[in-house]
Amino acid sequence: MIPKKLSVNIVYNVLNQIVLFAIPLVTTPYIARVLSPELIGDYSFTLANSSYFVLLECLGFSLYGQIKVASVRDDREKLSCLFWEITFLKCILLAVCMAVFLCVMVPLGSDVQRKLHLIMALNILANGIDMTWLLNGLEEFKVTALRSMLVRMINVPLIFLFVKSENDIYAYAFIMQFRTLAEYCAVFPYIRKNIDSPDFGKISLRRHIRPSIVFFIPGIVNTVFSSADKTMLGAITGDSYEVGVYEQANKICDLCMSMISAVSNVILPRATYLYQNGKAGGEAKKLLNMSLRAAMMGAIPITLGIAAIADNFVLLFFGEGYEKSGTLLKILCFNVLFVSLSNFCSHQCLIARGKQKEYNIAICVSGLINVCLDAFLTARYASIGVSAVSVVARMIGLVLIIWFGRESVGAAKIVKMSGKYILAAMLMYVSVFGISLMNDVLLSLILQISVGLVVYGGTLLILRDDMVIALISGIKMAVHRKQSK
């Protein structure tokens, strides 16, 4: 039985990710047709450059702060002291990184890129004042989710109102970065309810620097995967089109991964709390098994489903000029599976148990492989090479994480858990791959998705999968309770 608060947090975080997933389904096709692939590439390139400064100013404090908050959340005095120490450190780093970015990056690149770099300073400011790590550590995901959903929904009409042509690339960049700033500012009122005023006599900034650096390493690697690919692709090929089509394909995979990772992000504070309070068995073990099966039940069909519908989806979603994104999507879709499993295994088997060193080794090896292979293959194979390298590096990272966490969940156990989902997903892939109504791409896509859902769900039902049976039983109970009221 999942604890009530954890269940509520999962629901709100999943709802938030659904909104995060749904909004690009509305805005991305419009933006892809209004802005050229080259302008999308310039936007992606400058955003990637700003992300390096975001990485430096955060210094691992987001994950470190979340875990520390989860361990001291029952002591308001310690919690308040911890909050102010991390906040003051982040403000100092924000000032330094902002100054360097404005002096070094803004003057670089073409005229379009220089102006976009200036707008991207908002991204640095937003992440510098981000305090959602406190609420996540307190397991108050409802607060962050509701405010995030509200800001993102307000953002949609702004895009349609102010982005009308290629000349509005700067308006688009400003709207997107200001949205991030607004999301983080929206939680300030709630934070004051949980935190006392700073007691400067008890504050010690130095004690957090060394521990946070341990959590800074995953940030470096995540930036390698999310930004360095685009930076190297743009710098080596000099072709904004290649960056643009890669960005669009990668965006779809990131959205799918965020849906699955929403559950993992909610579970991390709870798992940390359980292990810190000597409850490593029992509830923690059940939590691990349940979450891993849920991850595989979602990630495996999404991976093969994307591969099956990639061509029709790209043609309908992005329009003409982005055909290459379909090919890239068929490669990058495997990251959905590898990254989702990596997140669940690393969060519960390594990070929550204090095995940050092992986690850092796994992702550093993965990131190093990614950068080295990119350097060799990007010039010759461009976005195709970058996509293939990303998948290989993510797969190696997953293998290493499973190896380091083998005391909790080994490879054999994961394979056993995934057997039914792999079989059902393969049958789904075979059933939808050949569906194509040449004169109607939209109808073809709807038919592919509908058939895929029926085949996958029906197969698991025939196989009597425990997760599906429990899900159906839960829905029946909810309906029955509603009718009995």
N, C-alpha and C positions, 0 to 999 in steps of 0.2 A: 504494500500500500504506500503510495507516494504521500509525504506530508502535505497538509492542505496549503500552506504558504508556498511550498516549492511548486505545487501544481498551479497555483494562481500565477506565480512568477513565470513559469513556463508558458502559460497561456498568453500573458501580456507580452512577453518577449517574442513569442511566435507571431502574435498579431502585429507587433511592430515590424517584424521582418516581412510579413505579408504585405503591409503597406509599403515598406521599402522596396519590395519586389514588384508590386503592382504599379507604383508611380512611374518607374522607368518604362513599363509597358505602354504607358500613355505618352510620355514625353520623348523617349528616345527615338521612335519612328519620326516624330515631327522634327526633332533637332537634326537627325541624320539627313533629312531632306532639305532643311533650311541651310545648314552649314555643310561645307564640303568635307570630304575625308581628310584633306590637308589641314583645314582649320581645327577639326577634331583632333588631329595629330598634334598641332601646336598647343592646344589646350591641355592635352594629356601630357605632353613633354614638359610644360612649365609647372603643371601640378605635381608631376613626379619630382621635379627639381626642388619644389618647396617642401616636399615630404621629407627630404633629408634633414632639413632644419627643424621640422616638427619632431623627427626622431631624436635629434640632439637635445631639444628643449624638454622633451618628456623624460628622457634618460631612464626609461623603464619604470617610472613612477606609477603609471596607470595600473599595471598588473601587480607590481609590488605593493602599492597602496591598497588595492582591492583585497589582497591576501592578508595584509597586516590589519586592515579594518575588520575582516572576518574573524580574526583571532582575538581582538580586544573590544568587540562591539558591545559586550555586556558591561563595560566600565566607561562611563561617559567622560570622566576626567582624562583617562588615557587616550580615549578616542579623540577628544578635542585637541589634546596636545599633538597627537600624531597628524591630525588634519592640518593644523597650522604649520607644522614643521615642513610637511611635504608641499603645501601651498606656497610658502615663502621661497622654498628652493625652486619651484617651478617658475615663480615670478622673476627671479634672478636670471634663470636660464632663458626665459622669454625675452627679456631685455637684450641680452647678449646676442641671441640668435637672430632677432629681428634686425638689430643694427648691422650685423654681418651680411644678412640676406639683402638688405636694401643697398648696401655699398658694393657687394660683389656680384649678385645675380641679376639685379634689375637692369644694369647697363649691357648685359650680354644678349646675343641673338639678333634676330631680325626685328624690325619695328613692331610687328605684331607680338612677337615673343617678349619684347621688353615691356610693353604695356600689360601683357598678361602676367608677367612676373610681378609687376607692381600690385595687381589685383590679388595675386596669390599670397600677398602678405597677410591678408585676412585669414587664410588657412593657418598660418603660424600663430596669429593672435588667438584664434578660436581654440586651438589645441592647447595653447599656453594657459588659458583660463578654464579648461575643462576640469570639472570636479565630479563627474559622474562616477568616478572610481569609488568615491565615498558611498554613494547610494548603492552601487553594485555590491560592495562589500557588506553593506547592511541588508542585502537581499530586498531592496526596495525598487524592484524592476518596474513596478507599476508606474511610479512617478516618472522615471526616465522614458518609459515607453509611450505614455500618454502625451507627454510634451513633445517628444520626437515626432509622433504621428501627426499632431496638430500643426507643427511647423512645416513638415514636409507637404501636407495637404494645401497649406496656404501658398507654398512655393510653386505649385503647379500652375495656377492661373497667371502668376507673374511671368512665367516662361512664355506662355502663349500671348500675353499682352505686350511684352517688351522685346521678344526675339522674333523678328519678322524676316530678316535677310542676313547675308553673310557679314554685313557691316555691324550686326548686333552681337558679334562674338564677345565683345567686352561686357555687354549687358548680361549675357548668359553666364560668363565667368563670375561676374559680381554677384548675381542672384544665387548661384550655386555655393559660393564661399560664404556669403552673408547668411545663408540658411544654416550652415554649420555653426557659425557664431551664435545665431539666435537659439539653436537647439541647446547649446551649452549654457547660455545665459538664462534660459527658461527654468532651470532647476535651482537657481540661487535662492529663491524664497524658502524652499523646502530644506535646504542645507542648514539655514540658520536655526531651524527648529531642533536640529540634532546636535548642534555644536555650540559650546560655550565660547565666550570671548577669550582671546589668547592670553595666557599667563607667560609673559616674556621671561620670567625668572626660571621657568621649567623647560623652555624650548631649547633644543639642541639639534641644529641642522646637520652637523657633521656625521652623526651616527647613522644617517640614512643613505649617505653617498655610496659607500662601498657595497652594502646589500643591494641597492637599486641597480648598480652596474651589472650584477648577475642577471637581472631581468631586462637590462638594456640590450644584451646579446640577442635574445629572440626578436627584439624590435629591429635590430640591424638586418637579421635574416629575412624577416617579413618585408622589410623595405626592399631588400634585394629582389624578392619575388614580385612585389607589387609595383615597384618603381624603376629599379635598375634595368629590368628588361626593356622598358620603354626608352629609358635614357640611352642605353647602349644601342638599341635599334635605331633611334634617331641620330645619334652621334656617328655611328659606323656607316649606316646606309645613306644618311643625309636625305632620306625620303619620308616626308610627313605622311604620305599615303600609307606606307607600310605600318607606321605607328598608329594611324587612324583605324585601319582594318583590324589590327591586333587588339587595340583598345576596345573595340566594339565586341569582338568575340570573347575577350577576357572578362568584359563587364557582365555578360550573360552568365558565365561560369561563377563569377564572384557573387552574383545575386542568388544563384542556386545554393552555393556554399553557405551564404549567410543565413538562409532559411534553416539549414540543418544545424549550423553552429549556434543558433539562438538558444537551443536546448543546452548545449555544452556550456555556454557562457553563464547560464543560470545555475547549473549544477556545481560549477567550480567553487563558489563561496561556501555552499553547503558541504561539499566534500572536504574542503579545507577545515571547516569548523569541526566536522566529525573526527578527522585525523588529529587535529590539535587537542581535542578533548578525549583522546583515548578510545575512540569508537571505530577503529579501523575494520573490525569485522561486522557481521550482521548487516546493519542498515547500509553501510558504505559499500559492502560487497554486492548487495541487491541493487543498489543505485548504479553501480558500474555495469552489471550484467544487463539491466533494463535499458540503460542509455545506449550501450553499444549495439544492442539488437535494434533499437529504434533508429539509430544512425544508419545501420546497414539496410534496414527496411526502406529508408528513404533515399540514401545515396546511390545504391546499386541501380535501381530502376531509373533514377534521374540521369545517371551517367550514360546508360545505354539508350535511354529515351532521347537525350540531346543528340547523340550520334545518329539516331534514326531519322530525326526530323530537321537536322541542321540546315540542309539546303533550302527547303520550303520556308523554314522559320526566318532565315536571313533575308531571303527574297521579299517576304512579306513585311518583316519588321524594319529592316534598314533601307530597302529599296535598291535601285540600280547603283552600281559603283562600289558596292560592298560584297560582291560575290565571293571574294577571297576569304571573307570572314567565315563563310560556311565551311571551307576546308579547315581553317584554323580551329573552328568550334569542334569539329570531329576529333581533333587532337587534344585540345585543352579540356574537353569534357571529363577526361579521366582524373583531372585534378579535383573534381567534385568528390569522387570516392576517396582518393588518397588524403586530401586535406581534411575531409570530415572525420575519417577514422583517426588521423593524426591528432586532431583537436581533442576528441573524446579520450583517446588513450593517454595522451600527454597530460591533459588536465587532471585526470583522476589517478592515473598510475604513477605519474612522476611529480608534477608540480604540487598537487595537494599533499603528497607524502614527503615533501621537502627534497625531492631529487632533482633540483633545478640544474645541477651540474650535468647530470646525464642528459637532461633535455637539451641543454645548451650544446653539448657535444653533437647530438643527433642533428639539430637544425643547422649548426655551423658546417658540418660536413656536407649537408644538403645544399646550403647556400654557396659554399665554395665550389662545389661541382657545377652549380648553376652558372656562376660567373665565369669559370674557366671554359666551360663548353660554349657559352655565349660568345666569348672572345674569339673562339676558333670558327664557329659555324655561322655567326650572324652575317658576315660579309658575303658569304656564298649563298646562304639559303634564306636570308632576311627573316621575315615573320614566321615562316614555316620552321626554320631552325630554332628560333627562340621558343616557339610553342612546344616543340618536341623536347627541347632541353628542360623546360619547366616541368613537364610531366615526369621525365626521368628523375630529376632532382627531388621532386615531391615523393615519388615512389621510394627512393632510397631513404629519405627522411622517415617515412612511415615504417620501413623495415627496421631501422635503427631504434625508433621509439618503442616498437613492439619488443625488440630484443632487450632493451633496458628495463622494460616494464613486465618482463616475462613472469615475475613472481606473482603478479596480479592477474594477468591475462596473456597467455601465450598464443603463438601463431596458430597452433592446432585448434585451440578453443575458438578463435575468431573464424577459422575456416568452417568449423562445425556449425557455428551460429549462422553463418552466411549461406549455407548450402541451399536452403529453400528459396532464399531471395535471389540467388544467382540463377537458379533454374527458372523461376518465374520471370525474371528480367530478360533472360535469353529468349524465352518463348514470346515475350512481349516484343522484343526487338525484331525477331523473324516475322511476326505477324504484321508489323506496321512499316517495315523498311520498304516494301515494294508498293505501298499504297501511293498512288499519284494520279490526280485528275488534272491533266495537262492544262486545261482551260480555266481552272479555278484553284489557285494556290491556297486561298483561305479555307475553302471547303476541304481540300486535301489535308491541311494541317489539323483542322477540327476533327476530321475522321481518324487521322493517325493518333491523336491524343486520346480520343474516345475509345478506340479499339485497344490502345495500349493500356489504359486504366482498367478496362473490363478484363483483359487477358491476365494482367498482373494480379489484380485483386482476386479474380476468380480462381487462379492457380493456387494462390496462398490459402484461399478458403477450402479448396479441395484437399490441399495438403494439411489442413487443420493446424495452421500456424498459431502458436499461442498468442502472439501479439495482436493478430487480426481478430481472433476470437475474443480477447479481452477488450479490444476497441469496440467491437460490435456489442458486447455485453454492457459496456459503459454507456454507449449511446442509448441502448434500450432502457437502462435504468434511469438515465436522465430524462428521457421522454416519459417514462412511467411516472416519475416524481412530478413532472410538470403537469401531467394530466390529472393526477390525484389531488392537486392543490385546488 
